[in-house]
Amino acid sequence: MPLLKSSPYQNPKWLFNGHLQTIVPSIFRKINLLPFERERITTKDGDFIDLDWLRSGSEKLVIISHGLEGNSRRPYMVGMAHQFFKNNFDVLNWNFRGCSEEMNKKLIFYHSGATYDLKEVIDHASSGYKEVFLIGFSLGGNLTLKYLGETDQINLKIKSATAISVPLHLESSCEKISSRENIIYARRFLKTLKEKITQKSLVFPNQLSPDKLRKIKTLKDFDDLYTGPIHGFDDAHDYYEKNSSLYFIEKIKVPTLILNAQNDPFLSPKCYPVNIGHSSTHLWMEFPKYGGHVGFSPRSRNEVYWSEKRAFEFITSDH
């Protein structure tokens, strides 16, 4: 399938680098909240996941997954939901464990490869629909791609998918985001992640100690001491190697678009796997020169965000 070497996306001139293209839409984008309906489902292990629905009686459903420390109501999630809902799709924005303003019940929370939760959400939500489509942002993009590529037994209603700003190779991307020029992002994520560990340690004092939080300076430190061991991995390296979607995408069997901006401050060079793009029969890879991380702001306020426009074009195309 085509590796799209050029992209029609043009960034606003005043957002002249990847940092501005990342930060400005994240902080300043204003969007009207949609009439979501909250549903809580119980997972097989007795935990819960909160789902936010937009329903109009469509036979087509889009399931959207958010990024690290995001949630279903982030502007990028609501913007994408609006793009599809206004075009006669039902939409499900789901919250990862511990991301819906209430801490989940189990010791585990969420991570980049927790496809067991995505599978439960898809299997629950797909009932009554003829066609299902997946969209994932950042960590949610990695989760989506890993789910599609790790088994031939994916839900048969899934017709296509789009993954945006995806850290396909987790370890090198974690090192990139923890570099000096990107430390502002890492510190923002670490603040809320550490808060979650502190909360969980009060519920699971014999299994989780907050004492090691003082040692943490980078996201890799956090994954080494908490994310990895909590979720059954030896350490951060083991966690990254077993969950990087880069190692699963060649097995994907449904049309899938990977949309990564070349100036994304979160992504390492390994997140632009040109060779796989040339050889795959089911992957479309589009690497615009600009866009930042989960950015892709339009040049005019009246325009749709380009990532939303592109995802809609891809999902509604004949491929």
Secondary structure, 3 states (H helix, E strand, C coil): CCEECCCCCCCCCCCCCHHHHHHHHHHHCCCCCCCCEEEEEECCCCCEEEEEEECCCCCEEEEEECCCCCCCCCHHHHHHHHHHHCCCCEEEEECCCCCCCCCCCCCCCCCCCCHHHHHHHHHHHCCCCCEEEEEEECHHHHHHHHHHHHCCCCCCCEEEEEEECCCCCHHHHHHHHCCHHHHHHHHHHHHHHHHHHHHHHHHCCCCCCHHHHHHCCCHHHHHHHHHHHHCCCCCHHHHHHHHCHHHCHHHCCCCEEEECCCCCCCCCHHHCCHHHHHHCCCEEEECCCCCCCCCCCCCCCCCCCHHHHHHHHHHCCCC
